[in-house]
Amino acid sequence: MRSIAEDAKVISKEFNISETAALAYLTLVVEGEMNLNQISKRLHISVGEAESCIEVMLGKGMVIRSPSGEGVFQPLHPRMAVTNLYKSLEEEVRVMLKQKRLVADSLSRRLSEPFENRSDNKS
């Protein structure tokens, strides 16, 4: 059986989030809802690092704020969280490809003129 640390590495590598954020999510999956201090102590990280992990997980749809208490976070079901990670990555890739397309178009336009105006191209 795979360890949480191994799964955290896979999530980090495949979905472009820090290994610490992935480990925080998996800890919530296994142990249940926690606040920042509990996450910090459990993972041996600072409260600031725990807060950064929570911000990433909230932004990528991996956790929600728990209705049981202020400052408490609970994980979404892994099927939903992993689907959200995939959709987030898909959007990042789409945006990156759009930016690359703009660069490619700009370069091709800019480089066409000197190519077409070379002396060896004239008949």
Secondary structure, DSSP 8 states (H G I E B T S, - for coil): ---HHHHHHHHHHHHT--HHHHHHHHHHHHH--EEHHHHHHHHT--HHHHHHHHHHHHHTTSEEE-TTSTTEEEE--HHHHHHHHHHHHHHHHHHHHHHHHHHHHHHHHHHHHHHHT-GGG--
